[in-house]
């Protein structure tokens, strides 16, 4: 009896997490604007804009450089 319950639990848990086995579908702003995401954004009064591209060269942070860890040898 306990083996049958365990088997049912394993099947139910497997069905609940099956969506995580596939990688998410990433859409561009133009595609998402005409899907449910775009409709929800327009309903809320928001505008959809593409994200800013990453900088080719990141600026150096202000402040002192991190110290090197002690060498135990």
RAWOGI-V91966 format. One line per field, one symbol per residue. psi: psi as a letter, one per 40 degrees, with the letter a starting at -180 (. if undefined). burial: 1 if it has 9 or more other C-alpha atoms within 8 Angstrom, else 0. A space follows every 10 residues. Layout:
# RAWOGI-V91966
psi->???
burial->???
This chain:
# RAWOGI-V91966
psi->dddddddddd ddddddedee eiiihhiidd dddeaddddd dddeeiihii iiiiidhiih iiiiiiiiii he.
burial->0000000000 0000000000 0000000010 0111001110 1100000000 0000000000 0000000000 000
